[in-house]
């Protein structure tokens, strides 16, 4: 695997996490979230280039999504598209860290899989399993076209 592609994956994951943290902070300050969510969807996801598949962590009823407004519903929970959504990105997250198990792919398509950890304002960690698919849209830029995340199995 090319080191440049690995660096692009790490950069895109960090960009995704930074947007989620920015949305969380803006919500806490009672700021308008619409522009931030649009930036997240335009700067990190591949809506302008391809279809995008999303299986959100906490979705049970509408567990598979592909429409932009379904993403917005999950992240900020204010557009009444999916009734189960309470706004994952508006929770009081203070840090998000990716732990990649493996990154594979070629020049045009890359997959990463692992865990990411969300730390809230009470220092509680939420461990989430994820798979991200990325398409290369520029020499130095990736966009996510597959986002699957779920809580670890618990019997």
GICOR-V204306 format. One line per field, one symbol per residue. ss: DSSP state (H for helix, E for strand, - for the rest). A space follows every 10 residues. Layout:
ss->???
This chain:
ss->--HHHHHHHH HHHHHHHHHH HHHHHHHH-- ---HHHHHHH HHH-E----- --EEE----- ----E--HHH HHHHHH---- -------HHH --EEEEEEEE EEEEE---EE EEEEEEEEEE ----EEEEEE EEEEEEEE-- EEEEEEEEEE E----
